[in-house]
Amino acid sequence: MTEPAIPLPDNRRRHERAPAIVKVLYPSAGVLRTDYTENISRGGLFIATDEPLGVGELVQIHLVCAGAPPIPARGVVRWAGDHREPGEAPVRGVGVQFALDDPLERERLERAIDGLLAPLSAPRLSPDEGPSLLIVDPNRHARALFREGLEVLARETWEVEDYLRVSEAEDGEAAIEALDRQLFSLVMVELRTPGIDGVDLIRRIRTQDPEMPIFATSRPFPGARQEAIAAGADVFLPKPLKLKPLFNTLRMLLRGAERQ
């Protein structure tokens, strides 16, 4: 039975939230856990996790944003249970409220979060300089859905045709060929692919490129998240995926490239 969520204080929705996928590192039971958040604000964040963190527990968090060093922060668990957005499937996790007494630490964290929320500058007009995404999935309908949805969001955001480049691969072999031909901003890998499966593909990508952002996806099955993270994925995202956080993460990657 799902435990009832314990609501945050009234300031839970006081701050604007950034719907972007940000990797979250934190220690639990002596092990460094890797999970992710899709919602973050100046007040706190929601961590999608199956870790049994208790209400009131203090957590030392590191936020890993694209193109920037990890950002340390402390927080306290305010509720645990299922987080549900309108029209979306529930996601298991915990709500964490930031607890930073040091003004300098708080200023650094808030500046980083403001960077997630801030709009991107107008893009350069050359499509060759825009962000690129490789989708590896044996389901052609799923690939088409991701591609079309992300391209629509890109046109609405940047008002430039074909600025976001999305490539597709139906299996691991095709993905390796694509990676040999082109440098991508992000690779999204379905774990259950024919031939070279997604777990092995992630290992190969990570061996060749330690910095490549990799999102692993699949229908949730026992051990899926652990397999993906152990292979080298940055985050594991259970299907069905949400397009808006995925697109905003691409925007973060582009912002990181502009900083560099």
URQUIFEN-V200138 format. One record per residue. N is the residue number from 1. RES is the residue in three letters. NEAR is the number of other ideal C-beta (glycine too) atoms within 8 Angstrom. Layout:
# URQUIFEN-V200138
<<N RES NEAR> <N RES NEAR>>
This chain:
# URQUIFEN-V200138
<<1 MET 2> <2 THR 5> <3 GLU 6> <4 PRO 5> <5 ALA 10> <6 ILE 8> <7 PRO 7> <8 LEU 9> <9 PRO 7> <10 ASP 4> <11 ASN 8> <12 ARG 11> <13 ARG 4> <14 ARG 6> <15 HIS 8> <16 GLU 5> <17 ARG 7> <18 ALA 11> <19 PRO 9> <20 ALA 12> <21 ILE 13> <22 VAL 14> <23 LYS 11> <24 VAL 14> <25 LEU 10> <26 TYR 12> <27 PRO 7> <28 SER 8> <29 ALA 3> <30 GLY 4> <31 VAL 6> <32 LEU 6> <33 ARG 10> <34 THR 10> <35 ASP 13> <36 TYR 14> <37 THR 13> <38 GLU 11> <39 ASN 10> <40 ILE 13> <41 SER 11> <42 ARG 8> <43 GLY 9> <44 GLY 13> <45 LEU 14> <46 PHE 14> <47 ILE 14> <48 ALA 11> <49 THR 10> <50 ASP 5> <51 GLU 8> <52 PRO 5> <53 LEU 11> <54 GLY 7> <55 VAL 8> <56 GLY 5> <57 GLU 8> <58 LEU 7> <59 VAL 11> <60 GLN 9> <61 ILE 14> <62 HIS 11> <63 LEU 13> <64 VAL 10> <65 CYS 12> <66 ALA 9> <67 GLY 10> <68 ALA 8> <69 PRO 3> <70 PRO 7> <71 ILE 12> <72 PRO 8> <73 ALA 12> <74 ARG 11> <75 GLY 13> <76 VAL 11> <77 VAL 14> <78 ARG 13> <79 TRP 11> <80 ALA 13> <81 GLY 10> <82 ASP 9> <83 HIS 13> <84 ARG 8> <85 GLU 6> <86 PRO 4> <87 GLY 3> <88 GLU 8> <89 ALA 5> <90 PRO 7> <91 VAL 12> <92 ARG 9> <93 GLY 12> <94 VAL 11> <95 GLY 15> <96 VAL 14> <97 GLN 11> <98 PHE 13> <99 ALA 8> <100 LEU 9> <101 ASP 4> <102 ASP 6> <103 PRO 5> <104 LEU 6> <105 GLU 11> <106 ARG 10> <107 GLU 8> <108 ARG 9> <109 LEU 13> <110 GLU 9> <111 ARG 8> <112 ALA 12> <113 ILE 12> <114 ASP 9> <115 GLY 9> <116 LEU 13> <117 LEU 7> <118 ALA 6> <119 PRO 3> <120 LEU 11> <121 SER 5> <122 ALA 4> <123 PRO 11> <124 ARG 5> <125 LEU 4> <126 SER 6> <127 PRO 8> <128 ASP 4> <129 GLU 6> <130 GLY 14> <131 PRO 13> <132 SER 13> <133 LEU 15> <134 LEU 15> <135 ILE 12> <136 VAL 17> <137 ASP 14> <138 PRO 9> <139 ASN 7> <140 ARG 8> <141 HIS 6> <142 ALA 10> <143 ARG 12> <144 ALA 8> <145 LEU 8> <146 PHE 15> <147 ARG 11> <148 GLU 8> <149 GLY 10> <150 LEU 15> <151 GLU 10> <152 VAL 8> <153 LEU 11> <154 ALA 12> <155 ARG 11> <156 GLU 6> <157 THR 9> <158 TRP 10> <159 GLU 5> <160 VAL 11> <161 GLU 4> <162 ASP 7> <163 TYR 12> <164 LEU 13> <165 ARG 10> <166 VAL 11> <167 SER 11> <168 GLU 11> <169 ALA 13> <170 GLU 10> <171 ASP 12> <172 GLY 15> <173 GLU 8> <174 ALA 10> <175 ALA 16> <176 ILE 11> <177 GLU 9> <178 ALA 12> <179 LEU 12> <180 ASP 5> <181 ARG 5> <182 GLN 8> <183 LEU 3> <184 PHE 12> <185 SER 10> <186 LEU 15> <187 VAL 14> <188 MET 14> <189 VAL 16> <190 GLU 13> <191 LEU 13> <192 ARG 7> <193 THR 17> <194 PRO 6> <195 GLY 7> <196 ILE 11> <197 ASP 11> <198 GLY 15> <199 VAL 10> <200 ASP 10> <201 LEU 15> <202 ILE 15> <203 ARG 10> <204 ARG 10> <205 ILE 14> <206 ARG 12> <207 THR 5> <208 GLN 6> <209 ASP 6> <210 PRO 4> <211 GLU 4> <212 MET 10> <213 PRO 10> <214 ILE 14> <215 PHE 15> <216 ALA 16> <217 THR 13> <218 SER 14> <219 ARG 5> <220 PRO 7> <221 PHE 6> <222 PRO 3> <223 GLY 6> <224 ALA 13> <225 ARG 9> <226 GLN 7> <227 GLU 10> <228 ALA 15> <229 ILE 11> <230 ALA 6> <231 ALA 12> <232 GLY 9> <233 ALA 12> <234 ASP 9> <235 VAL 11> <236 PHE 13> <237 LEU 11> <238 PRO 9> <239 LYS 9> <240 PRO 4> <241 LEU 8> <242 LYS 10> <243 LEU 10> <244 LYS 8> <245 PRO 11> <246 LEU 15> <247 PHE 13> <248 ASN 13> <249 THR 13> <250 LEU 14> <251 ARG 12> <252 MET 14> <253 LEU 14> <254 LEU 13> <255 ARG 12> <256 GLY 12> <257 ALA 10> <258 GLU 8> <259 ARG 7> <260 GLN 5>>
